[in-house]
Amino acid sequence: MRRTDPEGHGPVRYGPPLPGQDLPVPPGLAAAATGAHTEPTGGGPALLDAALAYWARRGLSADRHRTAAAPGAPALLLALTAALGGDVLVPRPCAAWWAPQARLLGRSVFHVGTPAECGGVPDPYALLETVRRVRAEGGDPRLLVLSVADDPTATVAPPEVVHEAIEAAAGEGLHVVSDETWRDTLHEPHDTVFLSPAEMLPEHVTVLTDLAGPFLPPGWPAAIARFPANDTGVRLRDRVLDVLTALDARIAAPVAAAAAYALAEPDDITHRLAASVRLHARVATAAHHTLVAAGALARPPRAGRHVYADLGPLRPALTARGVGDAQELEDFLTDRLGMPVPGGHRFGDDLGAPRVRLATGPFLGTTHEERMASLSSPEPLELPYVERALSLLGSVLAELRDDDDARRRESPR
């Protein structure tokens, strides 16, 4: 079949965005988005104070001298990478926007395998071996980026796994950036333990949160960073602000006002977030069941608005349709489902592995009224447009499964 891009990976500008809520903006948040003043580089006092209170409620103390804000997490990660220097390590797979930041600066990016039970956090032994190999080849690894609640795998790493990885990174002198964009989207918040690396080794960890994860629509870019609790953290923040200043990367005043409002977590924001998480969790669970029933491999989604699936068991049926790698699988499913289905290669996974990320937002309807009905319905999976979208996913996968079963029956013994 026709490839979107002959080299398989596709230009950076076609990289998949964060899975959005695909829901209308809460009225209180829209009303808060006002102001015409110029927001200072790194965020104004109101936004930074709101960020400090947000982290304090999660057991992470900070102060203004170790906090910064920028128009989106990519801008903050770019500034952090420039400030720290050296090579970058990331888990495989990882968020689609991590690696381009380092490559844009001419830095090498090394992917590290993850443990069987989760994504987002590197296996500690694989991390140590990768650091050893990179240094032996003349590299200079300095930065590890990870995510406990992960995009793309939608898993939440157990505390013991996080602790082992952070200890290994600190032992090798690596600075850790913990992307905590999805920490407030846990599907079972009372049954899932989220432990920030900054709670374990605060002097080695910078926390990064894109507010499009829990609070803001994707078109309102804002992110916050909490730097280590020592003088090194203050100096790192100063270098980051230098980079952001050079880029003129300042949050628009209305977005900064909305971000400060959301970070204060008034009732309308927390109620909307809780309802949104419940809705996306139900759709993600339904999509996961559909994928597994068809023979695909997928870890149960525990956070976020997405599911990550390996269609390797259906490879013979895919090959019969001209689908030989992740790019061709992306093209095939995007065409058949009528929604973006980015391949695993977009997230640093092997091009030859037939893996994809499915976002749950496109299942919620196509109009304002349909999406609001999805949010307010006690049984959103029974709404006709949600049911149709999930049924289409099931039908496409069932075709592949049935073709695969028929091929096995016809093959000579």
FILORO-27931 format. One record per residue (C-alpha): residue in three letters; y, x, z. Coordinates in steps of 0.25 Angstrom, whole numbers. Layout:
N
node type ALA	c2 Y	c1 X	c3 Z
...
//
This chain:
413
node type MET	c2 0	c1 0	c3 0
node type ARG	c2 15	c1 4	c3 -2
node type ARG	c2 20	c1 13	c3 9
node type THR	c2 33	c1 11	c3 15
node type ASP	c2 35	c1 26	c3 16
node type PRO	c2 27	c1 37	c3 8
node type GLU	c2 26	c1 46	c3 20
node type GLY	c2 22	c1 35	c3 30
node type HIS	c2 32	c1 37	c3 41
node type GLY	c2 44	c1 31	c3 35
node type PRO	c2 58	c1 35	c3 37
node type VAL	c2 64	c1 35	c3 51
node type ARG	c2 74	c1 23	c3 47
node type TYR	c2 61	c1 14	c3 45
node type GLY	c2 56	c1 17	c3 59
node type PRO	c2 52	c1 5	c3 67
node type PRO	c2 62	c1 0	c3 77
node type LEU	c2 59	c1 -4	c3 92
node type PRO	c2 52	c1 -17	c3 92
node type GLY	c2 63	c1 -27	c3 95
node type GLN	c2 63	c1 -39	c3 104
node type ASP	c2 66	c1 -48	c3 91
node type LEU	c2 73	c1 -58	c3 101
node type PRO	c2 87	c1 -63	c3 101
node type VAL	c2 97	c1 -55	c3 110
node type PRO	c2 98	c1 -62	c3 124
node type PRO	c2 112	c1 -69	c3 125
node type GLY	c2 116	c1 -61	c3 137
node type LEU	c2 113	c1 -48	c3 130
node type ALA	c2 121	c1 -52	c3 118
node type ALA	c2 133	c1 -56	c3 126
node type ALA	c2 133	c1 -43	c3 133
node type ALA	c2 134	c1 -35	c3 120
node type THR	c2 149	c1 -34	c3 120
node type GLY	c2 160	c1 -23	c3 120
node type ALA	c2 168	c1 -15	c3 110
node type HIS	c2 170	c1 -2	c3 118
node type THR	c2 163	c1 11	c3 114
node type GLU	c2 151	c1 14	c3 123
node type PRO	c2 151	c1 29	c3 127
node type THR	c2 140	c1 38	c3 122
node type GLY	c2 128	c1 37	c3 131
node type GLY	c2 132	c1 23	c3 136
node type GLY	c2 143	c1 17	c3 145
node type PRO	c2 143	c1 15	c3 160
node type ALA	c2 139	c1 1	c3 159
node type LEU	c2 127	c1 4	c3 150
node type LEU	c2 122	c1 16	c3 158
node type ASP	c2 123	c1 9	c3 171
node type ALA	c2 115	c1 -3	c3 166
node type ALA	c2 105	c1 8	c3 161
node type LEU	c2 105	c1 14	c3 175
node type ALA	c2 102	c1 1	c3 182
node type TYR	c2 91	c1 -2	c3 172
node type TRP	c2 84	c1 11	c3 175
node type ALA	c2 86	c1 9	c3 190
node type ARG	c2 79	c1 -4	c3 190
node type ARG	c2 67	c1 3	c3 183
node type GLY	c2 67	c1 14	c3 194
node type LEU	c2 74	c1 25	c3 185
node type SER	c2 87	c1 29	c3 192
node type ALA	c2 98	c1 36	c3 183
node type ASP	c2 113	c1 38	c3 182
node type ARG	c2 123	c1 38	c3 171
node type HIS	c2 122	c1 53	c3 169
node type ARG	c2 108	c1 51	c3 165
node type THR	c2 109	c1 39	c3 157
node type ALA	c2 113	c1 37	c3 142
node type ALA	c2 113	c1 26	c3 132
node type ALA	c2 113	c1 26	c3 117
node type PRO	c2 112	c1 16	c3 105
node type GLY	c2 97	c1 16	c3 105
node type ALA	c2 85	c1 25	c3 110
node type PRO	c2 84	c1 33	c3 97
node type ALA	c2 98	c1 38	c3 99
node type LEU	c2 95	c1 42	c3 114
node type LEU	c2 82	c1 49	c3 110
node type LEU	c2 89	c1 57	c3 99
node type ALA	c2 99	c1 62	c3 109
node type LEU	c2 88	c1 65	c3 119
node type THR	c2 80	c1 73	c3 109
node type ALA	c2 92	c1 80	c3 104
node type ALA	c2 96	c1 84	c3 118
node type LEU	c2 83	c1 89	c3 122
node type GLY	c2 79	c1 97	c3 110
node type GLY	c2 65	c1 101	c3 106
node type ASP	c2 53	c1 93	c3 101
node type VAL	c2 49	c1 79	c3 105
node type LEU	c2 36	c1 73	c3 109
node type VAL	c2 32	c1 59	c3 108
node type PRO	c2 19	c1 50	c3 109
node type ARG	c2 12	c1 46	c3 97
node type PRO	c2 15	c1 35	c3 94
node type CYS	c2 30	c1 34	c3 99
node type ALA	c2 42	c1 25	c3 96
node type ALA	c2 46	c1 26	c3 82
node type TRP	c2 60	c1 31	c3 85
node type TRP	c2 57	c1 43	c3 94
node type ALA	c2 52	c1 54	c3 84
node type PRO	c2 64	c1 52	c3 74
node type GLN	c2 74	c1 56	c3 85
node type ALA	c2 68	c1 69	c3 86
node type ARG	c2 65	c1 72	c3 72
node type LEU	c2 79	c1 68	c3 68
node type LEU	c2 83	c1 80	c3 77
node type GLY	c2 73	c1 89	c3 70
node type ARG	c2 64	c1 89	c3 83
node type SER	c2 49	c1 89	c3 81
node type VAL	c2 41	c1 77	c3 87
node type PHE	c2 27	c1 78	c3 92
node type HIS	c2 18	c1 66	c3 95
node type VAL	c2 9	c1 66	c3 106
node type GLY	c2 -3	c1 57	c3 108
node type THR	c2 -3	c1 46	c3 119
node type PRO	c2 -14	c1 42	c3 128
node type ALA	c2 -24	c1 31	c3 125
node type GLU	c2 -18	c1 20	c3 134
node type CYS	c2 -4	c1 20	c3 129
node type GLY	c2 7	c1 26	c3 120
node type GLY	c2 21	c1 31	c3 122
node type VAL	c2 17	c1 42	c3 131
node type PRO	c2 10	c1 55	c3 127
node type ASP	c2 -4	c1 59	c3 132
node type PRO	c2 0	c1 70	c3 142
node type TYR	c2 -11	c1 80	c3 136
node type ALA	c2 -7	c1 77	c3 122
node type LEU	c2 8	c1 80	c3 126
node type LEU	c2 4	c1 93	c3 133
node type GLU	c2 -4	c1 97	c3 121
node type THR	c2 7	c1 93	c3 111
node type VAL	c2 18	c1 101	c3 119
node type ARG	c2 9	c1 113	c3 119
node type ARG	c2 6	c1 112	c3 104
node type VAL	c2 21	c1 110	c3 101
node type ARG	c2 26	c1 122	c3 109
node type ALA	c2 15	c1 131	c3 103
node type GLU	c2 20	c1 127	c3 89
node type GLY	c2 34	c1 131	c3 93
node type GLY	c2 39	c1 117	c3 97
node type ASP	c2 48	c1 113	c3 108
node type PRO	c2 44	c1 100	c3 114
node type ARG	c2 54	c1 95	c3 124
node type LEU	c2 54	c1 80	c3 123
node type LEU	c2 44	c1 69	c3 125
node type VAL	c2 47	c1 54	c3 122
node type LEU	c2 38	c1 44	c3 127
node type SER	c2 38	c1 29	c3 131
node type VAL	c2 30	c1 23	c3 142
node type ALA	c2 31	c1 9	c3 136
node type ASP	c2 29	c1 12	c3 122
node type ASP	c2 34	c1 9	c3 108
node type PRO	c2 25	c1 9	c3 99
node type THR	c2 12	c1 7	c3 107
node type ALA	c2 18	c1 -4	c3 117
node type THR	c2 10	c1 3	c3 128
node type VAL	c2 15	c1 7	c3 142
node type ALA	c2 10	c1 20	c3 147
node type PRO	c2 3	c1 20	c3 161
node type PRO	c2 11	c1 28	c3 171
node type GLU	c2 0	c1 39	c3 173
node type VAL	c2 1	c1 42	c3 158
node type VAL	c2 16	c1 43	c3 158
node type HIS	c2 15	c1 52	c3 170
node type GLU	c2 6	c1 61	c3 164
node type ALA	c2 14	c1 62	c3 151
node type ILE	c2 27	c1 64	c3 158
node type GLU	c2 21	c1 75	c3 167
node type ALA	c2 15	c1 82	c3 155
node type ALA	c2 29	c1 81	c3 148
node type ALA	c2 37	c1 87	c3 160
node type GLY	c2 27	c1 98	c3 162
node type GLU	c2 30	c1 102	c3 147
node type GLY	c2 45	c1 101	c3 150
node type LEU	c2 47	c1 89	c3 141
node type HIS	c2 58	c1 79	c3 143
node type VAL	c2 53	c1 65	c3 142
node type VAL	c2 60	c1 53	c3 135
node type SER	c2 54	c1 40	c3 140
node type ASP	c2 57	c1 29	c3 131
node type GLU	c2 57	c1 17	c3 140
node type THR	c2 62	c1 7	c3 129
node type TRP	c2 50	c1 -3	c3 132
node type ARG	c2 49	c1 -2	c3 147
node type ASP	c2 55	c1 -15	c3 149
node type THR	c2 45	c1 -22	c3 139
node type LEU	c2 32	c1 -21	c3 147
node type HIS	c2 23	c1 -33	c3 143
node type GLU	c2 17	c1 -33	c3 157
node type PRO	c2 28	c1 -27	c3 166
node type HIS	c2 21	c1 -30	c3 179
node type ASP	c2 8	c1 -24	c3 174
node type THR	c2 13	c1 -12	c3 167
node type VAL	c2 18	c1 0	c3 174
node type PHE	c2 30	c1 7	c3 166
node type LEU	c2 33	c1 21	c3 172
node type SER	c2 44	c1 28	c3 166
node type PRO	c2 43	c1 43	c3 165
node type ALA	c2 56	c1 44	c3 171
node type GLU	c2 50	c1 39	c3 184
node type MET	c2 40	c1 51	c3 184
node type LEU	c2 48	c1 63	c3 180
node type PRO	c2 63	c1 58	c3 179
node type GLU	c2 68	c1 73	c3 177
node type HIS	c2 60	c1 74	c3 164
node type VAL	c2 62	c1 60	c3 157
node type THR	c2 73	c1 53	c3 150
node type VAL	c2 71	c1 38	c3 149
node type LEU	c2 75	c1 31	c3 136
node type THR	c2 76	c1 16	c3 134
node type ASP	c2 80	c1 8	c3 121
node type LEU	c2 86	c1 -5	c3 126
node type ALA	c2 81	c1 -12	c3 113
node type GLY	c2 67	c1 -11	c3 120
node type PRO	c2 70	c1 -21	c3 132
node type PHE	c2 84	c1 -26	c3 130
node type LEU	c2 92	c1 -25	c3 117
node type PRO	c2 90	c1 -29	c3 102
node type PRO	c2 87	c1 -17	c3 93
node type GLY	c2 100	c1 -19	c3 86
node type TRP	c2 108	c1 -15	c3 99
node type PRO	c2 104	c1 -1	c3 101
node type ALA	c2 105	c1 5	c3 116
node type ALA	c2 96	c1 14	c3 124
node type ILE	c2 97	c1 21	c3 137
node type ALA	c2 92	c1 34	c3 142
node type ARG	c2 90	c1 39	c3 157
node type PHE	c2 89	c1 54	c3 158
node type PRO	c2 82	c1 63	c3 168
node type ALA	c2 86	c1 62	c3 183
node type ASN	c2 92	c1 76	c3 184
node type ASP	c2 102	c1 85	c3 178
node type THR	c2 94	c1 87	c3 165
node type GLY	c2 95	c1 73	c3 163
node type VAL	c2 110	c1 73	c3 164
node type ARG	c2 111	c1 85	c3 154
node type LEU	c2 101	c1 78	c3 145
node type ARG	c2 110	c1 65	c3 145
node type ASP	c2 122	c1 74	c3 142
node type ARG	c2 115	c1 80	c3 129
node type VAL	c2 110	c1 66	c3 125
node type LEU	c2 125	c1 61	c3 126
node type ASP	c2 129	c1 72	c3 117
node type VAL	c2 119	c1 68	c3 106
node type LEU	c2 123	c1 54	c3 108
node type THR	c2 138	c1 57	c3 107
node type ALA	c2 135	c1 65	c3 94
node type LEU	c2 128	c1 53	c3 88
node type ASP	c2 139	c1 44	c3 93
node type ALA	c2 127	c1 36	c3 99
node type ARG	c2 134	c1 25	c3 107
node type ILE	c2 129	c1 11	c3 110
node type ALA	c2 138	c1 0	c3 105
node type ALA	c2 146	c1 -6	c3 116
node type PRO	c2 140	c1 -20	c3 114
node type VAL	c2 126	c1 -14	c3 114
node type ALA	c2 129	c1 -6	c3 127
node type ALA	c2 134	c1 -18	c3 134
node type ALA	c2 122	c1 -26	c3 130
node type ALA	c2 113	c1 -15	c3 134
node type ALA	c2 120	c1 -14	c3 148
node type TYR	c2 118	c1 -29	c3 150
node type ALA	c2 103	c1 -28	c3 146
node type LEU	c2 100	c1 -16	c3 155
node type ALA	c2 106	c1 -24	c3 167
node type GLU	c2 94	c1 -33	c3 165
node type PRO	c2 101	c1 -47	c3 168
node type ASP	c2 92	c1 -59	c3 168
node type ASP	c2 94	c1 -63	c3 154
node type ILE	c2 89	c1 -49	c3 149
node type THR	c2 77	c1 -48	c3 158
node type HIS	c2 72	c1 -62	c3 155
node type ARG	c2 74	c1 -59	c3 140
node type LEU	c2 67	c1 -46	c3 141
node type ALA	c2 55	c1 -52	c3 149
node type ALA	c2 53	c1 -63	c3 139
node type SER	c2 54	c1 -54	c3 127
node type VAL	c2 44	c1 -44	c3 134
node type ARG	c2 34	c1 -56	c3 136
node type LEU	c2 36	c1 -61	c3 122
node type HIS	c2 34	c1 -47	c3 115
node type ALA	c2 22	c1 -44	c3 125
node type ARG	c2 15	c1 -57	c3 120
node type VAL	c2 17	c1 -54	c3 106
node type ALA	c2 13	c1 -40	c3 107
node type THR	c2 0	c1 -44	c3 115
node type ALA	c2 -3	c1 -54	c3 104
node type ALA	c2 -1	c1 -44	c3 93
node type HIS	c2 -9	c1 -34	c3 100
node type HIS	c2 -21	c1 -44	c3 102
node type THR	c2 -20	c1 -47	c3 87
node type LEU	c2 -20	c1 -32	c3 83
node type VAL	c2 -32	c1 -29	c3 92
node type ALA	c2 -40	c1 -41	c3 87
node type ALA	c2 -39	c1 -36	c3 73
node type GLY	c2 -44	c1 -23	c3 77
node type ALA	c2 -32	c1 -14	c3 79
node type LEU	c2 -30	c1 -5	c3 91
node type ALA	c2 -18	c1 -7	c3 100
node type ARG	c2 -14	c1 -5	c3 114
node type PRO	c2 -10	c1 -18	c3 121
node type PRO	c2 6	c1 -18	c3 121
node type ARG	c2 12	c1 -17	c3 135
node type ALA	c2 27	c1 -15	c3 131
node type GLY	c2 37	c1 -17	c3 120
node type ARG	c2 37	c1 -26	c3 108
node type HIS	c2 26	c1 -20	c3 100
node type VAL	c2 11	c1 -17	c3 98
node type TYR	c2 5	c1 -4	c3 92
node type ALA	c2 -8	c1 -5	c3 84
node type ASP	c2 -18	c1 4	c3 77
node type LEU	c2 -24	c1 -3	c3 65
node type GLY	c2 -34	c1 9	c3 64
node type PRO	c2 -47	c1 0	c3 66
node type LEU	c2 -42	c1 -8	c3 53
node type ARG	c2 -40	c1 4	c3 45
node type PRO	c2 -50	c1 0	c3 34
node type ALA	c2 -44	c1 -13	c3 31
node type LEU	c2 -30	c1 -7	c3 31
node type THR	c2 -35	c1 4	c3 22
node type ALA	c2 -40	c1 -7	c3 12
node type ARG	c2 -26	c1 -12	c3 12
node type GLY	c2 -20	c1 1	c3 9
node type VAL	c2 -15	c1 4	c3 23
node type GLY	c2 -18	c1 18	c3 26
node type ASP	c2 -8	c1 22	c3 37
node type ALA	c2 2	c1 17	c3 47
node type GLN	c2 13	c1 16	c3 36
node type GLU	c2 5	c1 8	c3 27
node type LEU	c2 0	c1 -1	c3 39
node type GLU	c2 15	c1 -3	c3 43
node type ASP	c2 18	c1 -7	c3 28
node type PHE	c2 6	c1 -16	c3 28
node type LEU	c2 8	c1 -23	c3 42
node type THR	c2 23	c1 -24	c3 40
node type ASP	c2 21	c1 -31	c3 26
node type ARG	c2 10	c1 -41	c3 32
node type LEU	c2 16	c1 -44	c3 45
node type GLY	c2 31	c1 -45	c3 40
node type MET	c2 36	c1 -37	c3 51
node type PRO	c2 38	c1 -22	c3 54
node type VAL	c2 25	c1 -15	c3 58
node type PRO	c2 28	c1 0	c3 59
node type GLY	c2 16	c1 9	c3 58
node type GLY	c2 12	c1 19	c3 69
node type HIS	c2 18	c1 31	c3 61
node type ARG	c2 32	c1 26	c3 64
node type PHE	c2 29	c1 29	c3 79
node type GLY	c2 23	c1 43	c3 76
node type ASP	c2 8	c1 38	c3 75
node type ASP	c2 -1	c1 44	c3 64
node type LEU	c2 3	c1 39	c3 50
node type GLY	c2 -12	c1 37	c3 48
node type ALA	c2 -15	c1 28	c3 60
node type PRO	c2 -13	c1 13	c3 56
node type ARG	c2 -4	c1 9	c3 68
node type VAL	c2 8	c1 0	c3 69
node type ARG	c2 17	c1 -6	c3 79
node type LEU	c2 19	c1 -21	c3 79
node type ALA	c2 32	c1 -26	c3 85
node type THR	c2 32	c1 -40	c3 92
node type GLY	c2 46	c1 -44	c3 88
node type PRO	c2 42	c1 -49	c3 74
node type PHE	c2 32	c1 -58	c3 80
node type LEU	c2 42	c1 -67	c3 87
node type GLY	c2 48	c1 -74	c3 75
node type THR	c2 59	c1 -71	c3 65
node type THR	c2 71	c1 -80	c3 70
node type HIS	c2 79	c1 -80	c3 83
node type GLU	c2 73	c1 -94	c3 86
node type GLU	c2 59	c1 -89	c3 85
node type ARG	c2 61	c1 -77	c3 93
node type MET	c2 68	c1 -84	c3 104
node type ALA	c2 56	c1 -94	c3 104
node type SER	c2 47	c1 -83	c3 105
node type LEU	c2 54	c1 -78	c3 117
node type SER	c2 54	c1 -91	c3 124
node type SER	c2 41	c1 -97	c3 121
node type PRO	c2 30	c1 -97	c3 131
node type GLU	c2 20	c1 -94	c3 120
node type PRO	c2 27	c1 -86	c3 110
node type LEU	c2 13	c1 -82	c3 103
node type GLU	c2 12	c1 -97	c3 99
node type LEU	c2 25	c1 -98	c3 92
node type PRO	c2 22	c1 -100	c3 77
node type TYR	c2 29	c1 -88	c3 72
node type VAL	c2 24	c1 -78	c3 83
node type GLU	c2 10	c1 -84	c3 80
node type ARG	c2 12	c1 -82	c3 65
node type ALA	c2 16	c1 -67	c3 67
node type LEU	c2 5	c1 -64	c3 76
node type SER	c2 -5	c1 -71	c3 67
node type LEU	c2 0	c1 -63	c3 55
node type LEU	c2 -3	c1 -51	c3 62
node type GLY	c2 -17	c1 -56	c3 66
node type SER	c2 -19	c1 -60	c3 51
node type VAL	c2 -15	c1 -46	c3 45
node type LEU	c2 -24	c1 -39	c3 55
node type ALA	c2 -36	c1 -49	c3 54
node type GLU	c2 -36	c1 -46	c3 39
node type LEU	c2 -37	c1 -31	c3 42
node type ARG	c2 -48	c1 -33	c3 52
node type ASP	c2 -56	c1 -43	c3 43
node type ASP	c2 -55	c1 -34	c3 31
node type ASP	c2 -60	c1 -22	c3 40
node type ASP	c2 -72	c1 -31	c3 45
node type ALA	c2 -76	c1 -35	c3 31
node type ARG	c2 -75	c1 -20	c3 27
node type ARG	c2 -85	c1 -16	c3 38
node type ARG	c2 -94	c1 -27	c3 34
node type GLU	c2 -94	c1 -23	c3 20
node type SER	c2 -96	c1 -8	c3 22
node type PRO	c2 -110	c1 -3	c3 20
node type ARG	c2 -118	c1 0	c3 33
//
